[in-house]
Amino acid sequence: MRPRIAVTTSSHIAAEYRTPQVVLGSPYLEAVERVSATPLLVTPAHGKASIAELMELVDGLLLTGGEDIDPSRYGQRPHAKLETVNHARDVMELEVLRRALEARMPVLAICRGLQLLNVHFGGTLVQDLPSERPGGLIHEQQAPITDHWHGARVESGSRLARILGSESLQINSFHHQGIERLGAGLRPLAWAEDGLIEAVEAVDHPWVIGVQWHPERAEAEVPDTHTHPDWRLFSAFGEEARRFRSERVRAAA
């Protein structure tokens, strides 16, 4: 059975059309397709009733990267270096995440998605790493999008280490924010060389993993060998969604 994955999108006003347009990088869709799953887009234009119906159809949730989250959602005032926020996207993604967690379906959260996961669980964010942590790594890489930028250490013996097949990674990095205070109910799984949290899991859920890097960008160019860590992460997510779908079909029979 081919699982269906809800994939969140953003929106922006395109100059040539002068109306809001739904936007999403195609590598997210390519990565979902490569693990034999069907992506269904959830957008900031969807209303609450539509979101409820869409989430009844899917077997997993992929929270994608993008804009900064409104700092009022984690009790802070905007920092001078805060970048674009999208209030409609915040509302949509927090709603789909709430529904996914209630259904106990698998969730893979990428970059902004990791940060949204942390905010949902009551955590806070560093709004601008370069100015608030000036001694740390540069986390907005100055290299092509498929290049590795810095190292990360994965917790020994953790589920993520087993999935990736390694406790030492070289990852890409495209963010200026990061986890400050970890949300209750989340456990850190990986750290950058400067100590910034790079991956988490929700401890009371079957399969909820967030990563700060972009596995979909390298994964789209990796041969189907099942050895690359990014491929292995998406493959594990696809298998969990397939398991969730199978259990749901059996329960309905």
C-alpha positions in Angstrom: 0.0 0.0 0.0 1.4 3.4 -1.0 1.2 5.8 2.0 0.1 9.4 1.7 2.2 12.1 3.2 0.9 15.6 4.1 3.6 18.1 3.0 3.3 21.7 4.3 3.8 24.6 2.0 4.3 28.4 2.3 2.9 31.3 0.3 4.1 34.7 -0.9 2.8 37.4 -3.1 4.5 37.0 -6.5 5.2 40.4 -8.2 4.0 39.2 -11.6 0.6 38.0 -10.3 0.2 40.4 -7.3 -1.8 37.8 -5.4 -0.6 35.1 -2.9 0.9 32.1 -4.5 1.5 28.7 -2.8 5.2 27.8 -2.8 7.3 24.7 -2.0 10.7 23.5 -3.1 10.2 20.4 -5.4 13.0 18.4 -3.7 10.6 17.7 -0.8 8.2 16.1 -3.2 10.9 14.2 -5.0 12.2 12.8 -1.7 8.7 11.6 -0.8 8.1 10.1 -4.2 11.5 8.3 -4.0 10.3 6.3 -0.9 7.1 5.3 -2.8 4.8 7.6 -1.0 2.2 10.1 -2.4 2.6 13.7 -1.3 -0.5 15.8 -0.6 0.0 19.5 -0.1 -1.4 21.4 2.8 -1.2 25.2 2.3 -1.8 28.4 4.3 -4.9 28.9 2.1 -6.6 25.8 3.5 -9.2 26.4 6.1 -9.6 24.5 9.4 -12.3 22.2 8.0 -10.3 21.4 4.9 -7.2 20.7 7.1 -9.3 18.3 9.2 -10.4 16.4 6.2 -7.0 16.3 4.6 -5.4 15.0 7.8 -7.9 12.1 7.8 -6.5 11.0 4.5 -2.8 10.9 5.2 -0.4 8.5 7.0 2.4 10.9 7.8 3.3 14.6 8.1 6.3 16.3 6.6 6.9 19.8 8.0 9.1 21.7 5.6 11.6 24.6 5.9 10.9 28.3 5.3 10.2 31.5 7.1 10.8 32.5 10.7 8.1 31.6 13.2 6.3 34.5 14.8 8.2 35.0 18.1 5.0 35.8 20.0 4.2 32.1 19.7 7.0 31.4 22.1 6.7 34.4 24.3 9.3 36.7 22.8 9.4 40.1 21.2 10.7 40.4 17.6 14.5 40.6 17.4 16.0 43.3 15.2 17.3 40.5 12.9 14.0 38.6 12.6 13.2 37.8 9.0 10.0 37.2 7.2 7.1 35.6 9.2 4.0 34.1 7.7 1.2 34.1 10.2 -1.2 32.0 8.1 1.5 29.4 7.7 2.1 29.3 11.5 -1.6 28.7 12.1 -1.8 26.0 9.4 1.3 24.1 10.5 0.5 24.2 14.2 -3.0 22.8 13.4 -1.7 20.0 11.2 1.0 19.1 13.7 -1.6 19.0 16.5 -3.7 16.6 14.5 -0.8 14.4 13.4 0.3 14.1 17.1 -3.2 13.3 18.2 -3.5 10.6 15.5 0.0 9.3 16.5 1.1 9.3 12.9 4.8 9.6 11.9 6.2 13.1 11.6 9.4 14.3 10.0 10.2 17.9 10.7 12.9 19.7 8.6 14.7 23.0 9.5 11.8 25.4 10.3 9.8 22.2 10.9 12.1 21.3 13.8 11.7 24.8 15.2 7.9 24.6 14.9 8.0 21.2 16.6 10.0 22.8 19.5 7.6 25.7 19.8 4.6 23.4 19.8 6.1 21.6 22.8 6.6 24.8 24.6 10.2 25.5 23.7 11.9 28.8 22.6 14.1 29.8 19.7 17.3 31.8 19.3 15.9 34.4 16.8 19.3 35.2 15.2 22.2 32.9 15.8 25.0 35.2 14.3 24.1 38.1 16.6 23.0 36.2 19.7 25.6 33.5 19.6 28.5 35.3 17.9 31.1 32.6 18.8 29.2 29.8 17.2 29.3 28.3 13.7 28.0 30.0 10.7 24.7 28.1 10.1 23.8 29.8 6.8 26.2 28.0 4.6 28.2 29.8 1.9 28.3 26.8 -0.4 26.1 25.1 -3.0 22.9 23.7 -1.5 23.9 20.1 -1.9 27.3 20.5 -0.2 28.0 19.6 3.4 28.9 22.5 5.6 29.7 21.3 9.1 29.7 18.3 11.3 27.2 16.9 13.8 27.3 14.3 16.5 24.4 11.9 16.9 23.6 10.4 20.3 25.1 6.9 20.6 22.6 4.1 20.6 19.7 6.5 19.7 17.0 5.6 17.2 18.3 8.3 14.9 21.8 6.8 15.0 20.4 3.5 14.0 18.4 5.0 11.2 21.3 7.0 9.8 23.8 4.2 10.3 26.3 6.7 11.9 27.0 8.7 15.0 29.0 11.3 13.0 27.5 13.3 10.2 28.5 16.0 7.7 25.4 18.1 7.0 24.2 21.1 5.1 22.9 24.2 7.0 20.5 26.9 5.9 19.1 28.6 9.0 19.8 31.7 11.1 17.6 30.5 14.0 17.8 27.5 16.3 16.5 25.8 19.4 17.1 27.9 22.6 15.1 26.1 25.3 14.0 22.6 24.4 10.3 21.9 24.6 9.0 19.6 27.3 8.5 16.1 25.8 11.3 16.4 23.3 14.7 14.8 23.5 17.8 16.0 21.7 19.4 13.5 19.4 22.2 15.4 17.6 24.4 18.5 18.1 26.4 20.7 15.8 30.1 21.3 16.6 29.1 24.5 18.5 26.6 22.6 20.7 23.4 23.8 18.8 20.8 21.1 18.8 20.5 19.6 15.3 17.9 16.8 15.8 15.2 15.9 18.3 12.5 13.3 18.9 9.2 13.4 20.8 9.5 10.9 23.6 5.9 10.0 24.0 5.1 9.4 20.3 5.8 6.4 18.1 7.8 8.2 15.5 8.3 12.0 15.6 11.8 13.2 14.5 13.0 16.7 13.7 16.3 17.7 12.0 17.8 21.1 11.5 19.5 20.3 8.2 17.9 19.6 4.9 18.0 15.9 4.1 15.7 16.3 1.0 18.4 18.4 -0.8 21.1 15.8 -0.8 18.7 12.9 -0.9 17.4 13.9 -4.3 20.8 13.4 -5.8 21.9 10.2 -4.0 21.7 6.9 -5.9 19.2 4.4 -4.5 21.8 2.5 -2.5 20.1 2.8 1.0 23.5 3.8 2.4 23.4 7.6 2.5 22.1 9.0 5.8 19.6 11.3 4.2 18.2 8.5 2.1 18.0 6.3 5.2 16.1 9.0 7.1 13.5 9.5 4.4 13.3 5.7 3.8 12.6 5.1 7.6 9.9 7.9 7.5 8.3 6.2 4.5 8.3 2.8 6.2 6.7 4.3 9.3 4.0 5.9 7.2 3.4 2.6 5.4 3.1 0.8 8.8 0.6 3.5 10.0 -1.5 3.0 6.9 -1.5 -0.7 7.2 -2.6 -0.6 10.8 -5.4 1.9 10.0 -6.7 -0.3 7.1 -6.7 -3.4 9.4 -8.6 -1.5 12.1 -11.2 -0.4 9.6 -11.7 -3.9 8.2 
